[in-house]
């Protein structure tokens, strides 16, 4: 269960974090078309540059759509909801347990979604002034996704301290693993984790309902906000730019299999929903 006032508060807190992230992206990006590539997903297919969902996107699309369609979860206007239920004896049949289980499932799906992690990784690269990575392959990570999130995303966000702090709040490797292996229980006052190891300083034995609410809300809004902000950038930055280029396209920097780089143009279809290397028929 989520308290409406706190959901709105956490959403507002992330507004500034996303502004910082994408302001830094636009300031530091190596090439002017890099954020368009992040939104459209550039990749290599054999020796060819392609843009579109790709294998990772197509395999993740249903899950992404479901997370958007189902929304953040069930909410209550009662700010004292957790306090009223903190001394309940839980047996697996209460409304609070059912909603936490649904939130845990969504949390796991967010942080195991390879397409979301791929787009976030590319945005972090652009934020740091690095070239867009056409050869990025998320499937090779296997069960090392948590190391990737730590080393390739969070640790590289010193240039965006607000967004880094938001990620550190939302991403908890221990919780994701506990959900994946059914190693958590709803208890009086919060959630107990069976996979707690005292030697790991970033792990906890349990968290309260209020803390879990914040962790989950931050994760959901980071997930949803990433896609929504990139879509907005395409409409506000790149679509207007097509009106002033001679060809009506946007240049992007493409990696070639021989190690060289080549600038090519892409063109909007469906009012900028999709982009292709060929000009649309007039």
Secondary structure, DSSP 8 states (H G I E B T S, - for coil): -EEHHHHHHHHHHHHHHHHHHHHHHHHH-SSTTHHHHHHHTEEEETTEEEES-HHHHHHHHHHHHHHHHH-S--EES-TTHHHHHTT----S-SHHHHHHHHHHHHHHHHHT-HHHHHHHHHHHHHHTT----TT--GGGGTT-HHHHIIIIIGGG-TT-HHHHHHHHHH--HHHHHHHHTT-EEEETTEEEETT--TT-TT--SEEEHHHHHHHHHHHHHHHHHHHHHHHHHIIIIIHHHTTTSSSS-EEEEEE-TTS-EEEEEEEEEGGGTEEESS----
